[in-house]
Amino acid sequence: MSVVSLQLGQCGNQIGHELFSVISDDSNGPNRKKYKQCSDDRFFYETSAGELVARAVLVDMEPKVISQAIAKASKSGRWRYGDKAHFSQKQGSGNNWANGFCVHGPRHEEAVEDLVRKEIERCDRLAGIFTMMSVAGGTGSGVGTYITQRLRDLYPNSFILNQVTWPYGAGEVIVQNYNSVLTLSHLYQLSDAILVHENDTVHKICSRLMNIKHISISDVNKVIAHQLASVLQPAYTADSPCHYSTNPIGELMSSLVSHPEYKLLSLCNIPQMSSTSLAYSVFNWPGLLKHLRQMLIASARMEEAPTSEVPPAAEEQPEQDVLDRDDIVAVKFSVKAPNMPYITEPGHPKCFPLEIGLTLMANKGPSAPEIIKLLDWQEETDHYIMVMERPFPCMDLLSFKQLLFEMVCRDFPIAEDLYMTAANIWTRPGLSQECCELICDCLQPKPKKRLALEKIHLHDWFKVMD
């Protein structure tokens, strides 16, 4: 079964070209005759001259990016785009979603629909329509949304999978938030599934895992294309262990979209590393699957080695790492001892490993900032995994600061004290304002808001004491 791709706007056309390049390169390896035949039939068609032509339609309101994509594909010598499978104009959409959806879309819908129809008619069997677009600009988001709406009306029984690229959080276009909301609100009603790639996450992959020093848009697009190819290319599945799957989009939908309202998808894959490092690496399926499971448990969007070690002080961390501390957890892997004790907990039918059970009991009741929270856990045959919050910075020494509270107030902090310190409104008769402010700063529930240990002696309270 064949997939018809629709590349919309600058982002969609650049990612689409990288995707077809990855697919072509992968299918031309040694001893891949059967794989190549299945892959070529899915993404390309062959001309009478023996050339492979991508089953794709290129749409943009400016001709520059489309011309570059067509030229690069022809230059590769392995595949090319169709001679008349593209549509462009001289004027763009100006990063205006309404301009693309209400003006350019209706004005050029017949031309685009005709191109898509010709590509679909070339397919013996259609697996679905795959669109690539950005949600931040005008053509990709506005025209892309309108074309998706028209395709849903024309092909109501065909699968439509939208790949959308989410803009950088720092901002690329001043109206990107409006464009993104308008695009998603429409696509959620029209598409069978929406596969989201976040530029910030892909940028981190390029920087931390691919070791790219000067990251370009092309580098980001290559990572996205690699991830897309990993799920769209032919593969053996549980339903077809002896031959390649025939309907990639349909199988993705049946496996991942369990309900019409649950259609936002994200994609994680491993290994992610530079080509030079990959050449000297050895992998096995059990190891890769275990690593993927760890990423799933830790809700990691990119491949990072989980650790339970104490992190360095904030001053030693790169600025980008410090900004991402809210996403970091501590994952602890413990091997089960032969006579490891278990514990029962009221209300639960099964026994827990002692460490997990005690941590769950400690987390019950009012939240205590000095007790690390257990976020998730998983028990296996020979080991168990604990996913816990990871305080930052770890040299905070909250217990020492709680001791300061006990020495000054002559009792332990209760829930009301913790609530008031979190709101910076805690006071106690007989204590100076500087002392109350110091205790509030020390007992903040969020670790990154607490006063660092090495800065306590600089607080105003110590100056007053002097």
CORNOR-V919845 format. One record per backbone hydrogen bond with DSSP energy under -1.0 kcal/mol. NH is the residue of the N-H (numbers start at 1). CO is the residue of the C=O. If there is no record, write none. Layout:
nh->{NH:NH}
co->{CO:CO}
//
This chain:
nh->{2:3:4:5:6:7:8:9:12:13:14:15:16:17:18:19:20:21:22:23:24:25:26:27:36:37:38:39:40:41:42:43:44:45:47:50:53:54:55:56:57:58:59:60:67:68:69:70:71:72:73:74:75:76:80:85:87:96:100:101:102:103:104:105:107:108:112:113:114:115:116:117:118:119:120:121:123:127:129:130:131:132:133:135:142:144:145:146:147:148:149:150:151:152:153:154:155:158:161:162:163:164:165:166:171:176:179:180:181:182:183:184:185:186:187:188:189:190:191:192:193:194:195:196:197:199:202:203:204:205:206:207:208:209:210:212:220:221:222:223:224:225:226:227:228:229:230:231:232:233:237:245:251:252:253:254:255:256:257:258:262:263:265:278:279:280:281:288:289:290:291:292:293:294:295:296:297:298:300:316:317:322:323:325:327:328:330:332:334:336:340:343:348:352:354:357:358:359:360:361:362:363:371:375:376:378:380:384:385:386:387:388:389:396:401:402:403:404:405:406:407:408:409:410:418:419:420:421:422:423:424:425:431:436:437:438:439:440:441:442:443:449:450:451:455:456:458:459:463:464:465:466}
co->{125:42:128:55:130:57:132:59:8:9:10:11:12:13:14:15:16:17:18:19:20:21:22:23:32:33:34:35:36:37:38:39:40:53:51:47:45:80:43:54:5:85:7:87:63:64:65:66:67:68:69:70:71:72:52:82:58:93:96:97:98:99:99:100:103:104:108:109:110:111:112:113:114:115:116:117:120:2:159:4:161:6:163:165:138:139:141:142:143:144:145:146:147:148:149:150:151:155:129:193:131:195:133:197:168:173:175:176:177:178:179:180:181:182:183:184:186:186:187:160:160:263:162:265:164:166:198:199:200:201:202:203:204:205:205:206:216:217:218:219:220:221:222:223:224:225:226:228:228:229:240:235:247:248:249:250:251:252:253:256:259:261:194:274:275:277:278:284:285:286:287:288:289:290:291:292:293:294:295:313:314:318:319:322:324:325:388:386:384:382:337:352:345:343:341:353:354:355:356:357:358:359:368:387:387:385:383:334:378:332:376:330:373:393:397:398:399:400:401:402:403:404:405:406:414:415:416:417:418:419:421:420:428:432:433:434:435:436:437:438:439:446:447:441:452:453:455:456:459:460:461:462}
//
